[in-house]
Amino acid sequence: MKKHLAALPMMVLVCAGISTYAQPKRPTPKPTPKPAIKTVSSAPRSIVFAVLNDGKTLEPIGYVSKGRLSATVNGSDPKPQITSFARTYYKAGTTYSLVSGGAKGGTVRVTSSNANAECAPNTANVTTKATGAPLKGLVMGVATNMTPKNAGSSRRKPTPAEKNEADVLAKDAFAKEKLTPKTLHYQNLTAIDVDNDGKAELVGSYWVEIDKLTRGLLFFIAGKGSSGKYSIGYKEYRSVDQANVMSGNISAVDEGVYHELLLDYVDIDGDGTAEIFSYQQGFEGAGFSAYKRSGGRWTKVHDFNNYHCGF
C-alpha cells in the first residue's frame, strides 16, 4: 500500500506534463470586473401631509410619484419602518409648505416626532405659520415638500345663495336614501376654486338624524354647470348607529367623529385642476382620501388609513 501511494505523485506529474504538451496554450483570462456598489438614496420622496389639531399635528396622506399617490408607512407597521420614516420626514427643524386654498399659504415646521409614542407613532408635532386665516377647528390644511403649482388661492365660506343651493343638493341626496328629515345639519361647507376659473366648487359634509340612535352622513363635491346651477359631481352616503360607535355614544358622531371633512386641495399632477383632499376622524386612527376631476365628475383616486391605537 505504501509503494502505490509513493508512486502517485509521479503519475500525476507525468499526466499533467502530457496534457500540457498535447493541448494548445489557453490565453490568460482577464480579471472579472467587480460589480458596482449600488447605493440607496436617503433623499425624501415627494409627499403630502395633513395638518391637523389647529396646526399642531402633521400626519401622512401619501407619497407622490408622476402625479399619482401611494401609501406611506402606516402607524401599524413595524417599529423600524416607523422610525425610519420619522428620521426622514420628521427630523426637528424640517420645514414644509402649507397649502391653503390650493396655493402656498405659509410654512409648517417640525418640532418633534412621535415615533416612540404608544399612540399615533406615525405623526409629528409641528408649528404652523399661516399667511392667511389660521388653522383652527374644522379649518385644516395640507403640507408638502413639493412646490404648489397654483398661483392664486381661494377658500372661503359660501355665499347665502351658494349655501341655499348646497342645502337643496343635500336634501335631494338624502331623499334618494328615502330620508326626509325635518332638520338638516352640516359639519362643514366650503367654497373653493380647483382650476382658477372663477367658478367655485362646493365641498360639503352634511348629516341628519334618522332616529335617536342613528345618523346619516353625506359627503359631496359639487360644481357649477353651464346653466349656472350646481350639481353633485361626487357623493358618498353612510349611516352610523350607536351600536357601531366605539365610545358607545351617538353624540360622538354629532360632534364630528366619522364625518368626512375637507382638508384642502393642491394640483399634484400638473394638469391645471387641483386634487381635493379629505380627512375622516375615527376612534383608532385617521382616514385620508384624494379626489380627481375628469370629464366633470370627481373620482376617488387615493385612500389611506393611518392607525393610531386601539381603545
N, C-alpha and C positions, 0 to 999 in steps of 0.2 A: 504494500500500500504506500509506503514512503517513497519508493522508487517512482511510482507513477506520479505522485504529487510533485516530486522534484523535477520531473520532465515536463510538466505542464507549462511553465513559463516559457520554455524553449519552443514549444509548439505554437504558443500564442504569438511569439515574436516572428516565427517563420511565416505563419499565416498572414500576419499583418504586413510583412515585407512583400509577399506575393501579391496581396491585394493592392498595395500601393503601386507596384510596378505595372499591374495589369490595367488599372483604370486611369483615365486622364485626370490631371490635377484640377480640382474644383477651385473656382475663384473664391477668394476670401469674402465671406458675407459681410455686407455693410451693416454697421450697428443700427438696430431699430430705434428710431427717434422716440423719446419719452413723450407720452401724451400730455397735452397742455392741461394745466390745472384749472378746473372750472371754479370760478368764484361766484357765490350767490350774493347779489346786491342786497344791501340792507336799507336801500332808499325807500321811503314811504311811497305806497301806491296812492293814486288819486282816490279820494274818499269823501263821503258825505256823512255828516253827523246831524243829530237832532240836538237843539239847545233847549233844555227844559228847566223846570223848577226856578222860574224867574231869572233865567240866565245864569244859573249856578251849576248846572249839570250838563255834561257832554256824553252822548250815547250814540254808538254807531248805527247807521242805516244801511250802508252798503259801499263796496268798492266800485269804482267807475273805470271801465276799460272800453275804449272805442264807442263811447256813448251808451254803454249798457251797464246795468247794475248787477252785482253779485253779492252773496252773503259774506259778511266778515266773520271773525272769530265770535263765538257766542258765549254768553255768561255761563253756560252749562258745559263748555268744553274743558278739557284737562287743564290743570293749573299752569303747566309750562306754556301752553298756547296763549292763555290769557296774559301771562307775564310778558311773553314776547311781544304781543300786540301792544300792551301798555308801554313797554320800553320804546317801541317805535312811534306810537301816536300820542302817548300821554306823558311824555317827558316834561317835567316842570319848565315853564318858560316857552313852550311851543305855542305859536300863535296861528289861528285860523281866521279866514274871512267870515264875518257874519253876513248871511244873506237875509235881507229884509225887503219884501216887495219885489223879489226877483233880481235885485241888484245888491252890490256890496253896501252894507249899511252899518259897518263897524267892525270890531275885532273880538275874538274870543281867545283868551289866554289861559292855558292850563296851569293850575296851581299844584295839583297833586293827582295821583292815580289811586283808584280804589281796588287795585289788583289783589291786595291781601285782605280785603273785607270779606266778611261772611256772606253778605248780601250785596247784589249788584256789583260784582267784581269787575265787570267789563264796562265801567263808566269812569268818568273823571270829574274832578271838581274844577271849576273854571270861574274866571271873572269876565264879564261881558261889558263892552263899551259900545253902545248903540248910538249912531249919529241921529237917528230919528226917535220914534216912540220907544221907550224902554220895554224890555220883555217882562211881562207880568201876567200872572193868571193864565188865561187862555190865549194870550198873545205870546206865541212861541216862535222859534226860528230854526234856521238851518245853517250849518257851518261847513266849510270845505277848504281843502288846500289847493283847489283849482281856482282859476280866475273867473268870476261870474261874467257871463257874456252880455247880459242885459245892461244897457247904459242907464235907462231910467227905471224908476221903481213906482209901484202902485199897490198899496194895500190899505184899505180903508173900510169904514163902516158903510153899509149900503144906504142909499137914499131911501126916503119913505116909499117912493114908487117901486124901487128895487125890492124892498122888504115885502111889500104887498104882493109882488109877482112871485117871490120866493115862497111866501105862505100858501099861495094858490097851488104852486107846484107840489109843495109838501102835502097839502090836503089831498090832491089828486093821487099822489103816490100811496098815501095811507088808504085811500078809498079802494085802490086796486088790491090791497091786502084785506079788504072787507072791514075796514075800520073807519068809523065816523065819530071821532072823539069830540067832546064839547070844547075841550081846551087844547090848543096846540102849543107845545113848548119847544124851545130850541136852546142848545148849549152854545152854539156859535154860528154866525153867518157873516161872511167876509166877502167884500168885493175886491177882485184882483184883475190884473191885465197880463195874461201869459205871453202875448205876442206884440204888445205895444201898439195895438191898432186903435186904441181909444175906446174900445167896447169892453166893458167889464164882464168877467166871468164871476159867478156866484158859487161859493162853496159853503154848503150848509150842513149842520148836524142838528136834526130835529128829533123830538121824541114825544110819545103820547102815553097816557095811562090806559092800558087795556082793561085792567081791573086793579084791585088794591095790591096785588102781589105780582103783577106782570107789566112790563113796559115794552113798547115797540120803538125801535131805534132806526133812524133813517139818516144815511149819509148820501149827499148828492153833489154833482158838479153840473152847473147849468150855464149855457151860453146864449147870447142874443143872436137871433137869426136875421135874415134879410127883411123880415116883416117888422123888426123892431121889438118883437116879443121874445121872452126867454123860454127855453125848452131844456129839459134834462138830458145831458149827454152821458151821464153815468149815475147809477144809484145802487145802493145796497141797503136792504132792509133785514133786520134781525129782531127777534123777540127774546127777552130775557125774563125769567121768573125767579122769584126769591129762592126757590129750591136749588138753583144753579149759581147763586151768588155766594162766593166763598165766605164773606163776612156774615152771611145768614140774614142780611137785612137789605131789602129792596131799595132803601133810601140811598145806599151807596151808588146805585145806578143813577138816581135822580141828581146826585152831586157830581157825576161825570165819569165814573168808572165804566168801562166797556164801550163808551162812545168813541167813534172815530172822529178826530178833530184835525183841522188844518194846521200844518206846521208852517210851510211857506212853499215857494216854488223857485226853481232855478233850471236854466237850459243846460243840460249836461251833454247833449249830443250835437249842439251847434246848428240845429235846424231852424232856429228863429222862434220856436214855440217852447216855452218852458214846461218842464215836468212838474206836476203837483205832488207834494209830499204830505203824508198824514201820519198821525200818531194815535194809538189806542192804548190807554192805560188798563192793565189787568192787575190781578192780585199777585201773580207770580212773576210778572215781567212786563215788558213793553212790546207792542207790535207796531211795525212801521210799514207803510205802503207807498208806492210811487205810481203815478198815472200819466199816461202819454196820450196826446190827442192825435187822431188820424181820421181824416175824412169827416170831421165834425163830431166824431164820437170819441169818448175817452175810454181807454183800456188800462186795466191794472197790469203793470209790467214788472212789479217787484213786490215781494212780501218778505219781511224779516222779523222774527220774534227773538228778542234778546231776554234770556232768562235772568231773573234777579234772585229769587229764593222762594221756597215753599213756606207755607204757614200751617 
